[in-house]
Amino acid sequence: MILKILIFGLAKDLIGSNNFEITVKDFITVKEFKDILKLKYPKLKKISSFMIAVNTKYAKDSQKINQKDEIAIIPPTNGG
Amino acid sequence: MEANQMIDVKLSKKSIGLKDFSAWDKFEGEGCVNIFIGKVKPKNKDRNVIYLDFEVYESMALSKMKEIAKNAKKKFEIDKILMIHRIGKVSTGEIPVIIAVSAARRRPAIQACQYLIDTLKAVVPIWKKEVYDNGEEWVSAHP
């Protein structure tokens, strides 16, 4: 399946775009997706940690991702 | 803000200030309003800040702001909550965030306000880039 990914903050600068598409196997978990990201974009290792949001909610590693889900890479936040 | 709407969260591309919660004057029966107002610092670590650039994942940010406001209402004996955060460029001296909490008593209003700003920084998907006279940097988003 093809996933559309949104990227923000420092992660956006490291990847060089605010969105991209990636082809992955069906029913991939968030943990598997994060591992793929780190392989494809080794620069992400410069961030101490990042979360994945699925449909605007922080996702646990075990959560399954579906093709129509809105996926976002969330580096450490710092509003205010 | 409607009389029965106890939580009001907003993202704004325009400047924000005290005018944004003047509607609270119409409410009766509250003992106090505690307000936190952020300001853009002119200096950070000896670097001259020109402006901050806030990037916001808008749909998720609004949803998380509502969520933490609802949590605050459960944790503290408070009445109403207003949270407003800027999007985009905010110059030195301007206000990037306002949080206001009304309550019958001051202590829960103050505690709730602190909880809201601390939690906003930790979980609401907003990122702050500091732009200096000699470069720029994402704040606290470093290894």
gemmi code that builds the backbone of each chain (N, CA, C; Angstrom):
import gemmi

chains = {
    "A": [
        ("MET", (0.844, -1.187, 0.000), (0.000, 0.000, 0.000), (0.889, 1.249, 0.000)),
        ("ILE", (0.303, 2.340, -0.494), (1.051, 3.599, -0.521), (0.538, 4.495, 0.610)),
        ("LEU", (1.455, 4.993, 1.416), (1.073, 5.892, 2.506), (1.544, 7.308, 2.198)),
        ("LYS", (0.694, 8.268, 2.515), (1.088, 9.677, 2.401), (1.481, 10.162, 3.799)),
        ("ILE", (2.668, 10.734, 3.877), (3.220, 11.103, 5.174), (3.385, 12.619, 5.275)),
        ("LEU", (2.956, 13.187, 6.398), (3.190, 14.611, 6.695), (4.398, 14.714, 7.628)),
        ("ILE", (5.192, 15.755, 7.436), (6.408, 15.905, 8.254), (6.482, 17.340, 8.782)),
        ("PHE", (6.945, 17.476, 10.013), (6.971, 18.802, 10.648), (8.311, 19.077, 11.327)),
        ("GLY", (8.533, 20.359, 11.616), (9.663, 20.790, 12.439), (11.008, 20.361, 11.889)),
        ("LEU", (11.889, 19.983, 12.824), (13.244, 19.596, 12.437), (13.234, 18.386, 11.503)),
        ("ALA", (12.274, 17.469, 11.697), (12.196, 16.282, 10.829), (11.987, 16.697, 9.372)),
        ("LYS", (11.190, 17.725, 9.153), (10.941, 18.238, 7.797), (12.249, 18.734, 7.179)),
        ("ASP", (13.029, 19.470, 7.968), (14.311, 19.981, 7.451), (15.273, 18.834, 7.143)),
        ("LEU", (15.285, 17.801, 8.001), (16.216, 16.685, 7.802), (15.848, 15.867, 6.572)),
        ("ILE", (14.541, 15.685, 6.346), (14.091, 14.904, 5.194), (14.071, 15.770, 3.938)),
        ("GLY", (13.884, 17.067, 4.111), (13.946, 17.981, 2.972), (12.621, 18.207, 2.286)),
        ("SER", (11.505, 17.842, 2.943), (10.186, 18.058, 2.355), (9.154, 18.030, 3.470)),
        ("ASN", (7.967, 18.615, 3.221), (6.940, 18.557, 4.264), (5.957, 17.409, 4.061)),
        ("ASN", (6.199, 16.615, 3.006), (5.378, 15.403, 2.842), (6.058, 14.468, 1.839)),
        ("PHE", (5.729, 13.201, 1.906), (6.219, 12.257, 0.903), (5.309, 11.041, 0.892)),
        ("GLU", (5.468, 10.205, -0.136), (4.712, 8.956, -0.201), (5.690, 7.807, -0.070)),
        ("ILE", (5.242, 6.736, 0.541), (6.106, 5.578, 0.721), (5.268, 4.312, 0.499)),
        ("THR", (5.847, 3.327, -0.183), (5.154, 2.068, -0.413), (5.597, 1.062, 0.647)),
        ("VAL", (4.639, 0.509, 1.350), (4.944, -0.461, 2.413), (3.965, -1.627, 2.303)),
        ("LYS", (4.253, -2.699, 3.057), (3.323, -3.842, 3.052), (2.019, -3.453, 3.777)),
        ("ASP", (0.930, -4.183, 3.458), (-0.358, -3.899, 4.101), (-0.286, -4.177, 5.606)),
        ("PHE", (-1.068, -3.475, 6.359), (-1.219, -3.700, 7.813), (0.104, -3.596, 8.569)),
        ("ILE", (0.953, -2.710, 8.106), (2.234, -2.483, 8.792), (1.946, -1.870, 10.175)),
        ("THR", (2.782, -2.180, 11.146), (2.605, -1.544, 12.465), (3.389, -0.228, 12.498)),
        ("VAL", (3.069, 0.576, 13.492), (3.785, 1.847, 13.668), (5.273, 1.592, 13.907)),
        ("LYS", (5.590, 0.563, 14.700), (7.003, 0.236, 14.977), (7.736, -0.122, 13.671)),
        ("GLU", (7.099, -0.963, 12.845), (7.723, -1.341, 11.570), (7.908, -0.109, 10.680)),
        ("PHE", (6.917, 0.764, 10.698), (6.993, 1.976, 9.888), (8.143, 2.874, 10.357)),
        ("LYS", (8.296, 3.003, 11.678), (9.397, 3.832, 12.202), (10.750, 3.238, 11.793)),
        ("ASP", (10.861, 1.908, 11.853), (12.127, 1.262, 11.468), (12.443, 1.524, 9.990)),
        ("ILE", (11.411, 1.475, 9.150), (11.611, 1.757, 7.718), (12.074, 3.207, 7.529)),
        ("LEU", (11.440, 4.105, 8.269), (11.808, 5.520, 8.147), (13.280, 5.745, 8.495)),
        ("LYS", (13.725, 5.104, 9.588), (15.107, 5.308, 10.036), (16.098, 4.755, 9.019)),
        ("LEU", (15.705, 3.643, 8.334), (16.579, 3.082, 7.289), (16.616, 4.003, 6.072)),
        ("LYS", (15.415, 4.472, 5.668), (15.312, 5.281, 4.449), (15.876, 6.689, 4.664)),
        ("TYR", (15.689, 7.209, 5.874), (16.158, 8.565, 6.189), (17.055, 8.527, 7.429)),
        ("PRO", (18.312, 8.082, 7.287), (19.194, 7.970, 8.451), (19.384, 9.283, 9.199)),
        ("LYS", (19.156, 10.408, 8.522), (19.309, 11.702, 9.209), (18.317, 11.864, 10.356)),
        ("LEU", (17.210, 11.113, 10.317), (16.230, 11.212, 11.409), (16.832, 10.796, 12.741)),
        ("LYS", (17.933, 10.038, 12.697), (18.587, 9.630, 13.952), (19.143, 10.836, 14.705)),
        ("LYS", (19.249, 11.975, 14.010), (19.727, 13.188, 14.695), (18.697, 13.704, 15.698)),
        ("ILE", (17.439, 13.262, 15.539), (16.406, 13.672, 16.506), (16.388, 12.625, 17.612)),
        ("SER", (16.350, 13.113, 18.875), (16.412, 12.184, 20.011), (15.287, 11.168, 19.949)),
        ("SER", (14.115, 11.599, 19.559), (12.983, 10.682, 19.424), (11.927, 11.362, 18.573)),
        ("PHE", (11.104, 10.569, 17.938), (9.956, 11.160, 17.252), (8.764, 10.232, 17.413)),
        ("MET", (7.579, 10.823, 17.402), (6.339, 10.064, 17.521), (5.694, 9.982, 16.143)),
        ("ILE", (4.811, 9.020, 16.013), (3.994, 8.934, 14.811), (2.549, 9.216, 15.221)),
        ("ALA", (1.912, 10.093, 14.469), (0.485, 10.326, 14.683), (-0.291, 9.648, 13.558)),
        ("VAL", (-1.349, 8.956, 13.925), (-2.236, 8.322, 12.946), (-3.614, 8.977, 13.113)),
        ("ASN", (-4.061, 9.605, 12.046), (-5.359, 10.301, 12.068), (-5.438, 11.299, 13.229)),
        ("THR", (-4.395, 12.086, 13.362), (-4.254, 13.197, 14.330), (-4.214, 12.748, 15.796)),
        ("LYS", (-3.875, 11.454, 16.028), (-3.688, 10.993, 17.413), (-2.339, 10.303, 17.530)),
        ("TYR", (-1.637, 10.522, 18.661), (-0.379, 9.818, 18.882), (-0.635, 8.307, 18.857)),
        ("ALA", (0.217, 7.578, 18.122), (-0.014, 6.140, 17.949), (1.006, 5.340, 18.743)),
        ("LYS", (0.550, 4.200, 19.301), (1.466, 3.272, 19.958), (2.173, 2.433, 18.897)),
        ("ASP", (3.329, 1.865, 19.288), (4.118, 1.072, 18.343), (3.329, -0.098, 17.753)),
        ("SER", (2.413, -0.634, 18.543), (1.689, -1.841, 18.090), (0.525, -1.519, 17.152)),
        ("GLN", (0.184, -0.239, 17.015), (-0.983, 0.119, 16.190), (-0.739, -0.215, 14.723)),
        ("LYS", (-1.770, -0.755, 14.061), (-1.692, -1.061, 12.635), (-2.048, 0.190, 11.824)),
        ("ILE", (-1.380, 0.330, 10.694), (-1.638, 1.482, 9.813), (-2.399, 1.003, 8.585)),
        ("ASN", (-3.434, 1.738, 8.214), (-4.196, 1.425, 7.008), (-3.926, 2.479, 5.932)),
        ("GLN", (-4.205, 2.078, 4.698), (-3.844, 2.925, 3.552), (-4.435, 4.323, 3.639)),
        ("LYS", (-5.670, 4.443, 4.118), (-6.323, 5.764, 4.107), (-5.966, 6.609, 5.321)),
        ("ASP", (-5.165, 6.072, 6.221), (-4.826, 6.825, 7.429), (-3.962, 8.044, 7.088)),
        ("GLU", (-4.174, 9.113, 7.873), (-3.293, 10.286, 7.768), (-2.137, 10.082, 8.743)),
        ("ILE", (-0.936, 9.957, 8.199), (0.242, 9.654, 9.018), (1.109, 10.909, 9.116)),
        ("ALA", (1.597, 11.184, 10.317), (2.486, 12.343, 10.487), (3.670, 11.961, 11.366)),
        ("ILE", (4.834, 12.504, 10.983), (6.031, 12.356, 11.814), (6.074, 13.550, 12.761)),
        ("ILE", (6.122, 13.255, 14.057), (6.029, 14.314, 15.074), (7.337, 14.352, 15.877)),
        ("PRO", (8.258, 15.255, 15.529), (9.455, 15.427, 16.377), (9.060, 16.108, 17.689)),
        ("PRO", (9.975, 16.161, 18.679), (9.616, 16.768, 19.968), (9.001, 18.155, 19.779)),
        ("THR", (7.873, 18.375, 20.453), (7.117, 19.618, 20.271), (7.675, 20.718, 21.182)),
        ("ASN", (7.363, 21.946, 20.845), (7.818, 23.056, 21.689), (7.034, 24.319, 21.370)),
        ("GLY", (5.741, 24.274, 21.693), (4.933, 25.484, 21.503), (5.138, 26.455, 22.650)),
        ("GLY", (4.354, 27.511, 22.637), (4.360, 28.450, 23.753), (5.433, 29.497, 23.639)),
    ],
    "B": [
        ("MET", (-17.502, 33.439, 22.720), (-17.681, 32.184, 23.455), (-19.108, 32.115, 23.997)),
        ("GLU", (-19.805, 31.024, 23.725), (-21.168, 30.854, 24.222), (-21.137, 30.639, 25.736)),
        ("ALA", (-22.245, 31.016, 26.374), (-22.306, 30.883, 27.833), (-22.116, 29.432, 28.277)),
        ("ASN", (-22.577, 28.489, 27.466), (-22.473, 27.090, 27.866), (-21.211, 26.424, 27.331)),
        ("GLN", (-20.373, 27.205, 26.679), (-19.149, 26.628, 26.104), (-17.996, 26.946, 27.053)),
        ("MET", (-17.555, 25.959, 27.805), (-16.594, 26.204, 28.872), (-15.151, 26.076, 28.399)),
        ("ILE", (-14.958, 25.546, 27.194), (-13.600, 25.386, 26.674), (-13.532, 26.059, 25.310)),
        ("ASP", (-12.558, 26.927, 25.126), (-12.418, 27.640, 23.862), (-10.942, 27.559, 23.447)),
        ("VAL", (-10.641, 26.881, 22.355), (-9.250, 26.793, 21.899), (-9.174, 27.321, 20.465)),
        ("LYS", (-8.098, 28.047, 20.181), (-7.976, 28.678, 18.859), (-6.526, 28.689, 18.415)),
        ("LEU", (-6.335, 28.691, 17.108), (-5.026, 28.969, 16.505), (-5.219, 30.248, 15.698)),
        ("SER", (-4.243, 31.137, 15.761), (-4.432, 32.431, 15.109), (-3.226, 32.807, 14.251)),
        ("LYS", (-3.518, 33.269, 13.043), (-2.444, 33.781, 12.181), (-2.232, 35.277, 12.435)),
        ("LYS", (-3.145, 35.889, 13.207), (-3.040, 37.323, 13.498), (-2.611, 37.532, 14.938)),
        ("SER", (-2.196, 38.762, 15.254), (-1.718, 39.048, 16.611), (-2.832, 38.803, 17.626)),
        ("ILE", (-2.427, 38.374, 18.819), (-3.395, 38.081, 19.875), (-3.064, 38.932, 21.104)),
        ("GLY", (-4.082, 39.146, 21.949), (-3.875, 39.973, 23.137), (-5.083, 39.890, 24.056)),
        ("LEU", (-5.126, 40.793, 25.010), (-6.189, 40.757, 26.011), (-7.578, 40.875, 25.383)),
        ("LYS", (-7.664, 41.523, 24.232), (-8.957, 41.680, 23.564), (-9.610, 40.329, 23.282)),
        ("ASP", (-8.777, 39.259, 23.185), (-9.313, 37.969, 22.773), (-10.146, 37.275, 23.834)),
        ("PHE", (-10.117, 37.730, 25.064), (-11.052, 37.141, 26.020), (-11.915, 38.194, 26.717)),
        ("SER", (-12.179, 39.289, 26.019), (-13.054, 40.320, 26.572), (-14.475, 39.787, 26.763)),
        ("ALA", (-14.835, 38.729, 26.004), (-16.187, 38.168, 26.133), (-16.441, 37.633, 27.532)),
        ("TRP", (-15.372, 37.378, 28.272), (-15.532, 36.841, 29.627), (-16.159, 37.845, 30.569)),
        ("ASP", (-16.129, 39.122, 30.227), (-16.751, 40.132, 31.068), (-18.240, 39.844, 31.284)),
        ("LYS", (-18.833, 39.123, 30.320), (-20.275, 38.888, 30.380), (-20.644, 37.776, 31.361)),
        ("PHE", (-19.653, 37.012, 31.797), (-19.952, 35.910, 32.715), (-20.008, 36.410, 34.145)),
        ("GLU", (-20.852, 35.782, 34.910), (-20.982, 36.157, 36.323), (-20.699, 34.943, 37.197)),
        ("GLY", (-20.374, 35.218, 38.450), (-20.269, 34.133, 39.412), (-18.892, 33.534, 39.559)),
        ("GLU", (-17.879, 34.033, 38.842), (-16.539, 33.494, 38.971), (-15.735, 34.324, 39.967)),
        ("GLY", (-14.851, 33.650, 40.689), (-14.061, 34.351, 41.691), (-12.816, 34.988, 41.137)),
        ("CYS", (-12.245, 34.379, 40.068), (-10.995, 34.921, 39.513), (-10.737, 34.374, 38.114)),
        ("VAL", (-9.859, 35.050, 37.433), (-9.355, 34.562, 36.142), (-7.830, 34.615, 36.214)),
        ("ASN", (-7.168, 33.479, 35.988), (-5.707, 33.457, 35.954), (-5.270, 33.381, 34.504)),
        ("ILE", (-4.327, 34.253, 34.148), (-3.949, 34.369, 32.737), (-2.448, 34.174, 32.582)),
        ("PHE", (-2.061, 33.323, 31.644), (-0.658, 33.212, 31.267), (-0.504, 33.815, 29.874)),
        ("ILE", (0.431, 34.742, 29.752), (0.708, 35.354, 28.449), (2.176, 35.130, 28.117)),
        ("GLY", (2.455, 34.446, 27.042), (3.835, 34.261, 26.588), (4.296, 35.496, 25.820)),
        ("LYS", (5.598, 35.758, 25.884), (6.184, 36.842, 25.073), (7.406, 36.287, 24.332)),
        ("VAL", (7.683, 36.849, 23.177), (8.871, 36.438, 22.428), (10.085, 37.176, 22.986)),
        ("LYS", (11.046, 36.381, 23.471), (12.245, 36.986, 24.083), (13.146, 37.622, 23.014)),
        ("PRO", (13.746, 38.780, 23.328), (14.642, 39.410, 22.347), (16.004, 38.720, 22.254)),
        ("LYS", (16.360, 37.976, 23.308), (17.653, 37.282, 23.290), (17.477, 35.860, 23.789)),
        ("ASN", (18.232, 34.944, 23.225), (18.290, 33.583, 23.739), (19.718, 33.096, 23.588)),
        ("LYS", (20.330, 32.737, 24.712), (21.729, 32.273, 24.714), (22.629, 33.254, 23.955)),
        ("ASP", (22.493, 34.536, 24.290), (23.322, 35.593, 23.720), (23.115, 35.820, 22.223)),
        ("ARG", (22.079, 35.225, 21.651), (21.791, 35.492, 20.239), (20.574, 36.419, 20.148)),
        ("ASN", (20.621, 37.346, 19.208), (19.523, 38.303, 19.031), (18.401, 37.657, 18.233)),
        ("VAL", (17.247, 37.521, 18.879), (16.096, 36.912, 18.211), (15.351, 37.991, 17.428)),
        ("ILE", (15.074, 37.724, 16.150), (14.298, 38.659, 15.327), (12.811, 38.287, 15.392)),
        ("TYR", (12.548, 36.997, 15.191), (11.159, 36.518, 15.322), (11.169, 35.012, 15.534)),
        ("LEU", (10.019, 34.495, 15.978), (9.811, 33.054, 16.050), (8.915, 32.660, 14.887)),
        ("ASP", (9.129, 31.460, 14.390), (8.274, 30.944, 13.327), (7.646, 29.644, 13.838)),
        ("PHE", (6.337, 29.694, 14.125), (5.650, 28.527, 14.673), (5.030, 27.694, 13.555)),
        ("GLU", (5.468, 26.448, 13.495), (4.841, 25.505, 12.576), (3.837, 24.688, 13.369)),
        ("VAL", (2.655, 24.492, 12.824), (1.572, 23.853, 13.581), (0.886, 22.799, 12.711)),
        ("TYR", (0.706, 21.618, 13.266), (-0.129, 20.580, 12.639), (-1.547, 20.885, 13.120)),
        ("GLU", (-2.248, 21.710, 12.320), (-3.414, 22.420, 12.850), (-4.526, 21.508, 13.376)),
        ("SER", (-4.913, 20.498, 12.566), (-6.051, 19.673, 12.997), (-5.726, 18.932, 14.290)),
        ("MET", (-4.498, 18.411, 14.382), (-4.119, 17.673, 15.590), (-3.910, 18.612, 16.773)),
        ("ALA", (-3.345, 19.795, 16.503), (-3.094, 20.746, 17.586), (-4.410, 21.162, 18.255)),
        ("LEU", (-5.424, 21.471, 17.446), (-6.716, 21.858, 18.027), (-7.314, 20.717, 18.835)),
        ("SER", (-7.196, 19.504, 18.296), (-7.746, 18.361, 19.005), (-7.005, 18.109, 20.323)),
        ("LYS", (-5.657, 18.248, 20.318), (-4.894, 18.037, 21.564), (-5.167, 19.166, 22.563)),
        ("MET", (-5.317, 20.398, 22.068), (-5.614, 21.507, 22.986), (-6.960, 21.271, 23.677)),
        ("LYS", (-7.956, 20.800, 22.914), (-9.258, 20.491, 23.531), (-9.103, 19.363, 24.550)),
        ("GLU", (-8.305, 18.366, 24.182), (-8.123, 17.207, 25.073), (-7.485, 17.633, 26.405)),
        ("ILE", (-6.422, 18.434, 26.347), (-5.757, 18.799, 27.606), (-6.625, 19.772, 28.420)),
        ("ALA", (-7.439, 20.570, 27.722), (-8.363, 21.448, 28.445), (-9.417, 20.609, 29.177)),
        ("LYS", (-9.916, 19.576, 28.510), (-10.892, 18.688, 29.168), (-10.249, 17.994, 30.364)),
        ("ASN", (-8.988, 17.569, 30.210), (-8.281, 16.941, 31.337), (-8.134, 17.919, 32.498)),
        ("ALA", (-7.830, 19.170, 32.181), (-7.672, 20.182, 33.236), (-8.985, 20.375, 33.986)),
        ("LYS", (-10.096, 20.348, 33.248), (-11.407, 20.505, 33.899), (-11.691, 19.348, 34.853)),
        ("LYS", (-11.166, 18.144, 34.497), (-11.359, 16.987, 35.384), (-10.454, 17.081, 36.613)),
        ("LYS", (-9.218, 17.589, 36.402), (-8.220, 17.591, 37.485), (-8.433, 18.715, 38.501)),
        ("PHE", (-8.952, 19.854, 38.048), (-9.019, 21.041, 38.902), (-10.445, 21.581, 38.957)),
        ("GLU", (-10.764, 22.241, 40.068), (-12.098, 22.832, 40.219), (-12.119, 24.199, 39.534)),
        ("ILE", (-12.325, 24.174, 38.247), (-12.280, 25.409, 37.455), (-13.536, 25.518, 36.598)),
        ("ASP", (-13.748, 26.700, 36.060), (-14.955, 26.916, 35.258), (-14.629, 26.916, 33.764)),
        ("LYS", (-13.942, 27.955, 33.313), (-13.743, 28.093, 31.868), (-12.259, 28.133, 31.511)),
        ("ILE", (-11.986, 27.725, 30.283), (-10.596, 27.720, 29.782), (-10.579, 28.351, 28.400)),
        ("LEU", (-9.634, 29.255, 28.198), (-9.380, 29.808, 26.862), (-7.902, 29.581, 26.542)),
        ("MET", (-7.617, 28.989, 25.387), (-6.227, 28.804, 24.949), (-6.128, 29.289, 23.508)),
        ("ILE", (-5.189, 30.202, 23.276), (-4.964, 30.692, 21.911), (-3.473, 30.603, 21.613)),
        ("HIS", (-3.119, 30.060, 20.467), (-1.710, 29.976, 20.070), (-1.545, 30.530, 18.664)),
        ("ARG", (-0.474, 31.253, 18.468), (-0.181, 31.819, 17.144), (0.379, 30.772, 16.195)),
        ("ILE", (0.212, 31.028, 14.921), (0.792, 30.244, 13.836), (1.681, 31.188, 13.034)),
        ("GLY", (2.824, 30.698, 12.569), (3.670, 31.490, 11.678), (4.586, 32.436, 12.430)),
        ("LYS", (4.926, 33.546, 11.754), (5.933, 34.463, 12.314), (5.369, 35.307, 13.449)),
        ("VAL", (6.091, 35.335, 14.572), (5.712, 36.167, 15.721), (6.978, 36.918, 16.136)),
        ("SER", (6.929, 38.239, 16.043), (8.129, 39.061, 16.264), (8.426, 39.229, 17.750)),
        ("THR", (9.661, 39.632, 18.021), (10.097, 39.936, 19.380), (9.111, 40.899, 20.054)),
        ("GLY", (8.704, 40.547, 21.289), (7.773, 41.397, 22.032), (6.317, 41.032, 21.820)),
        ("GLU", (6.020, 40.291, 20.737), (4.638, 39.890, 20.494), (4.275, 38.687, 21.365)),
        ("ILE", (2.992, 38.331, 21.328), (2.457, 37.261, 22.181), (2.218, 35.997, 21.343)),
        ("PRO", (2.946, 34.909, 21.650), (2.696, 33.669, 20.917), (1.584, 32.816, 21.516)),
        ("VAL", (1.311, 32.987, 22.817), (0.303, 32.118, 23.452), (-0.372, 32.845, 24.606)),
        ("ILE", (-1.678, 32.598, 24.726), (-2.435, 33.065, 25.900), (-3.236, 31.890, 26.440)),
        ("ILE", (-3.167, 31.701, 27.749), (-4.016, 30.702, 28.399), (-4.712, 31.404, 29.568)),
        ("ALA", (-6.019, 31.294, 29.625), (-6.775, 31.905, 30.719), (-7.706, 30.862, 31.326)),
        ("VAL", (-7.757, 30.865, 32.641), (-8.593, 29.903, 33.367), (-9.409, 30.664, 34.410)),
        ("SER", (-10.712, 30.444, 34.415), (-11.539, 31.061, 35.460), (-11.962, 29.996, 36.462)),
        ("ALA", (-12.143, 30.436, 37.715), (-12.533, 29.507, 38.776), (-13.123, 30.304, 39.925)),
        ("ALA", (-13.756, 29.597, 40.848), (-14.288, 30.253, 42.039), (-13.150, 30.650, 42.968)),
        ("ARG", (-12.076, 29.833, 42.990), (-10.955, 30.091, 43.898), (-9.648, 30.202, 43.110)),
        ("ARG", (-8.681, 30.951, 43.668), (-7.475, 31.244, 42.896), (-6.569, 30.032, 42.701)),
        ("ARG", (-6.451, 29.170, 43.746), (-5.450, 28.107, 43.675), (-5.683, 27.159, 42.480)),
        ("PRO", (-6.899, 26.610, 42.330), (-7.106, 25.735, 41.168), (-6.926, 26.464, 39.831)),
        ("ALA", (-7.267, 27.757, 39.788), (-7.094, 28.514, 38.535), (-5.609, 28.609, 38.176)),
        ("ILE", (-4.773, 28.902, 39.194), (-3.328, 29.023, 38.955), (-2.726, 27.665, 38.588)),
        ("GLN", (-3.128, 26.628, 39.341), (-2.581, 25.282, 39.075), (-2.987, 24.791, 37.683)),
        ("ALA", (-4.223, 25.037, 37.316), (-4.701, 24.587, 36.005), (-3.958, 25.313, 34.884)),
        ("CYS", (-3.700, 26.597, 35.077), (-2.998, 27.389, 34.070), (-1.587, 26.829, 33.868)),
        ("GLN", (-0.909, 26.509, 34.971), (0.440, 25.932, 34.873), (0.397, 24.577, 34.177)),
        ("TYR", (-0.581, 23.747, 34.554), (-0.733, 22.429, 33.915), (-0.942, 22.593, 32.401)),
        ("LEU", (-1.758, 23.565, 32.038), (-2.100, 23.735, 30.619), (-0.893, 24.188, 29.797)),
        ("ILE", (-0.100, 25.153, 30.287), (1.038, 25.614, 29.487), (2.116, 24.528, 29.434)),
        ("ASP", (2.354, 23.832, 30.573), (3.367, 22.766, 30.570), (2.965, 21.643, 29.614)),
        ("THR", (1.699, 21.248, 29.663), (1.239, 20.137, 28.836), (1.167, 20.543, 27.368)),
        ("LEU", (0.776, 21.795, 27.130), (0.762, 22.286, 25.742), (2.152, 22.140, 25.115)),
        ("LYS", (3.175, 22.583, 25.857), (4.537, 22.508, 25.316), (4.948, 21.065, 25.032)),
        ("ALA", (4.489, 20.139, 25.891), (4.952, 18.757, 25.790), (4.231, 17.946, 24.713)),
        ("VAL", (2.952, 18.201, 24.492), (2.192, 17.280, 23.629), (1.489, 17.913, 22.435)),
        ("VAL", (1.272, 19.206, 22.432), (0.541, 19.794, 21.296), (1.518, 19.978, 20.127)),
        ("PRO", (1.167, 19.463, 18.945), (2.117, 19.484, 17.829), (2.341, 20.881, 17.235)),
        ("ILE", (3.162, 21.631, 17.970), (3.583, 22.974, 17.563), (5.097, 23.002, 17.698)),
        ("TRP", (5.772, 23.556, 16.683), (7.240, 23.610, 16.699), (7.684, 25.046, 16.511)),
        ("LYS", (8.717, 25.406, 17.305), (9.180, 26.787, 17.352), (10.559, 26.893, 16.731)),
        ("LYS", (10.647, 27.701, 15.677), (11.965, 27.999, 15.098), (12.340, 29.419, 15.491)),
        ("GLU", (13.530, 29.578, 16.086), (14.013, 30.917, 16.416), (14.836, 31.427, 15.246)),
        ("VAL", (14.500, 32.625, 14.796), (15.248, 33.234, 13.700), (16.051, 34.404, 14.285)),
        ("TYR", (17.378, 34.325, 14.125), (18.295, 35.314, 14.705), (18.792, 36.263, 13.617)),
        ("ASP", (19.573, 37.249, 14.050), (20.181, 38.135, 13.051), (21.307, 37.412, 12.310)),
        ("ASN", (21.681, 36.209, 12.807), (22.777, 35.491, 12.124), (22.478, 33.999, 11.960)),
        ("GLY", (21.214, 33.669, 11.726), (20.889, 32.259, 11.492), (19.536, 31.892, 12.077)),
        ("GLU", (19.254, 30.599, 12.135), (17.979, 30.133, 12.677), (18.144, 28.738, 13.268)),
        ("GLU", (17.218, 28.367, 14.156), (17.357, 27.104, 14.866), (15.999, 26.639, 15.388)),
        ("TRP", (15.699, 25.329, 15.232), (14.517, 24.771, 15.894), (14.829, 24.670, 17.380)),
        ("VAL", (13.967, 25.219, 18.214), (14.255, 25.271, 19.648), (13.884, 23.949, 20.309)),
        ("SER", (14.816, 23.424, 21.105), (14.608, 22.188, 21.861), (14.246, 21.000, 20.991)),
        ("ALA", (14.634, 21.029, 19.768), (14.370, 19.883, 18.905), (15.697, 19.318, 18.417)),
        ("HIS", (16.667, 19.329, 19.326), (18.007, 18.916, 18.949), (18.389, 17.606, 19.589)),
        ("PRO", (19.444, 16.979, 19.108), (19.843, 15.681, 19.652), (20.099, 15.770, 21.158)),
    ],
}
model = gemmi.Model(1)
for chain_id, residues in chains.items():
    chain = gemmi.Chain(chain_id)
    for i, (resn, *xyz) in enumerate(residues, 1):
        res = gemmi.Residue()
        res.name, res.seqid = resn, gemmi.SeqId(i, " ")
        for name, pos in zip(("N", "CA", "C"), xyz):
            atom = gemmi.Atom()
            atom.name, atom.element = name, gemmi.Element(name[0])
            atom.pos, atom.b_iso = gemmi.Position(*pos), 0.0
            res.add_atom(atom)
        chain.add_residue(res)
    model.add_chain(chain)
structure = gemmi.Structure()
structure.add_model(model)
structure.setup_entities()
